Amino acid sequence: MKSNVAEILKSDTFLQEVTLKGWVRTFRSNRFIALNDGSTIKNIQCVIDFENTEEETLKRITTGAAIEVKGTLTESQGRGQSVEIQVSNIEILGDSNADEYPIQPKKHSFEFLRENAHLRVRTNTFSAVMRVRSKLSFAVHKYFQENGFNYVNTPIVTGSDAEGAGEMFRVTTFEDNKAPLTEDGNIDYTKDFFGKETNLTVSGQLEAETFAMALGKVYTFGPTFRAENSNTTRHLAEFWMIEPEVAFMDLDGNMDLSEDFIKSVLSYVLEHCKDDLEFLDQRLTQEEKSKPQAERSDMSLLEKLQFVVDNNFKRVSYTEAIDILRNSKPNKKKKFQFPINEWGADLQSEHERFLVEKHFKCPVILFDYPANIKAFYMRLNEDGKTVRAMDVLFPGIGEIVGGSQREERYDVLVDKIKAMGIDEKELWWYLDLRKFGTAVHSGFGLGFERLVQFATGMGNIRDVIPFPRTPQNAEF
């Protein structure tokens, strides 16, 4: 017996008896129920005999109600579907108060839906986004497991700041205003639960490196946190990171890995999320029409995904990219919000998108960045001013991957740590890796929500994670 809407819609065996449970999307003319169970973006039409259905039951068939229908699968007489269910029995499993239910069958703003995040996944857009997110998550594990990587669960509570950014959430058991103080008036963290100052992690990279130097190829995929007081469409306080680390791999191998990985997971969702992606493609096309002509994308969502899968990523040094940007029309005509005047500038999203969408017209990997704008753990080049860093740039989004060949030389790493004002004692175990069997190794980080955002065409990163955590918002 077919068990869900997705399976039944693919069936061509008419007159079979079926039983379905799901939620009412719409109920028209006291006869036609659009039923959805979450297995697909598509609803199935259930046709009831209203003359032989109790009036009390008819009143309870409202948007959002959970019901069970039993009936016969028949060829549909209406437009838009090939099959429908002629209902012989209907049972109300859970009522939905039509006057109070927020998710009515009409267009809602994304802002409104964020305020009702516990129910927004019942809409077409968010059910599609979350199914794509689920398939992408599976594709991530599938890729690494099939390519000899070991999955490592790195700690969420950490005593180190992998990025050196300082924007971290503190973890403590001290009660408000009752923290013990040292003689010089500072909080005495030696008396705290962990015996030292601890935070929620911003990255599992440093710990993953320790495992790479024993298991060879590893990856992390878990939640990370950043206490950046930012309310943009690109930032979350809680987000998921994918971080592979590979021993004996240099920067070229790192670029190969990132390109192959991205193409693989996007190919997977193109194959396994066709209905959802077609819906999201149409949604984005309609949204683009409301924008000024100059701000509209040249590609549809499906075209962007295919564009990444089909094109070789162009590899360009930071120095070459700066020359291109400095001499570009937008820069000369002062159209960039952040003009490019000299080598050493930290590239912004507008610069990255120009390189991808206008200049090279393909995904781009930039490498060999200035050392002073990158993290301490990136390998210093022989020129003494650049590091073996790389960023993968995508159309419509800019940077999606950041990575590097790691600094494997003990003395050089110690000097960099000191120069950045990081306490050497906090990273004694990380430095040990450079003392006991050091070797060339590399890795990268990919913000999972950025990947979901690209795959779904959603404009705000808060709309691709089930319950967004942002400044002043920890509801649900």
C-alpha positions, 0 to 999 in steps of 0.5 A: 500500500502506498504510504505518502503523497509523494508515492501516490502521486507517482502511481498509475494503478487506479482503483487501488484503496489508499489511506493517507494522513496529512494536513489540510492546505485548502478546502473548497466547495465543501468537497475538494481537500488539498492534502499535504503530508510533507513528503513533497511540495505537491498536494493531492486532491481528495474529493469527498461526498459532502451530501453523505458527510456529517455537517459537524465533520465538514466544519472541522475540515479547516486549513491546518487540520490534521486528517486521515482519509481512506478512499480509492485512487482515481484518474483526476478530472481536474487540472494540475494533477493526474490522480486524486482520491475519492474519499470513502471515509474521513477522520479528523485527527487534530482540529485547527481553529480557522480564526486563529491559525496564522498560516492562511492560504495566501501570500505571507511576508517572510518577516511574518513567517519568521515570527511564526517559525514554528509553523512556517515550514507548512508553507510551500516555500519553507517546506521546499527549502527544508527538504533541500536542506535535508538532502544537501546535508545527506549529500555532504556526508555521502561525499565524504564517506565515499571518499575515505573521510572520517567524521569527527565531532569536535567540541562545542565548548572550547577554550580557544578562539580559532579565528582570533576574532574575539566575538564569542559566546561565553560559557560559565556557571557563575551566577549573575554578579556573584563571580569570584574575583582575583586580587586585581579585580578580574573574574577568577575563571579557575573557580568556574566549571571548567577551571578556565574561561570557555566559549561556544566554538566558532570553528572545529578546525583546530581540533579537526587538524589534530585528527587529520594528523592521525587519521589522514582525512577527516571532516566536521559538520556541526553547529558553530557560534559567533557573537557578532552584533550583525543584523544583515541578511548574511549573518547568523549567531548560530550556524552549521559549518562543514570543515574537512582537513587532509594530511599531506595535501597542499593548496592545489589539492585543497582547491581540487577538493573544494571544487569537486565537493561543491559540484558533487553535492549540488549535482545530488540535489539537482537530481533528487529535489527536482520538484522543490527546485522547480518551485523555488526557481519559479518563486525566485523568477517572480521575485526578480521581476519586482526588482529594478532592471539593474539589480536583476540576476542574469540567471534563474536559480536552476541555471545558477546551479547548473552553471556551477556544476558545469563550469570549471572554477577559474583559479586566480591569485589575489594580486591578479584579482586586485589588478582586474578590480582596480582597472574595472569600469565600476571601480573607475566610475566609482560605482563600487561602495568600497573602491579598490585603490591598492594591494592589500584591500580586503575584498567585499561581496561586490568585488567577489561577485564582479569577478564571478558574474561580470569578468570571468563568468564562472565560479572563481577560486582566489588564492595567495591573500595578504597575510595581514587580512587572514588568520594566523594558521595559514601557511606563509609564502616565501614572499613573506607577505602572502599566505596560502589561503583560498576562497571560492566565489559564487554568483549571487553570493560571493564567498562561499568557501574559505580555506588554506594550506595550514602553517606546518612549521613550528617556528613560523607558527609561533612567530605568527601567534605572538604577532597576533597577540594570541596567548601561546599557552592556550594553543600548546596542543595545537603547536604540538602537532608541529613538533611531533610528525609535522607535515603539509596539510590543508582544509577549508570551511563552508558555512552550510547555510550559505550553501543552502541559500545558494541552492534555494535562491533565498535572499535572507540566510534566516530563511534557510535554517529552521530556527534562526538565532540573531541579535535580540532573537532566540525565540522558539 
